[in-house]
Amino acid sequence: MKTLAVLVLCSLAVICLTSDPSIDSQPADAPAQDGMFVERDEASNVVRQKRAVGELSLAQLESLREVCELNAGCDEMMDTQGIIAAYTAYYGQIPY
């Protein structure tokens, strides 16, 4: 058992000493070339933009309405000022 452990450690040492470090790692001040960082305009195309409040679908508006109907104050405000204003006033930012 000890012989096997010594053999494994020796083989790992040989692999570490014979591997070329310039292939495996880059200097810390070198720019990343793997695509980890992208330009701002490219990132804005990839990241989903937050939609404006007026672009909610009927199903989304209905789900907001169902939540707001459970609160009497929100329900009254919904009738006078609209669902989006009422939901935002009572529950904060719209989740979608």
PyMOL commands that set and color helices and strands:
alter all, ss='L'
color gray80, all
select helices_A, chain A and resi 2-18+21-24+40-46+53-55+58-69+72-81+83-91
alter helices_A, ss='H'
color red, helices_A
deselect
rebuild
show_as cartoon
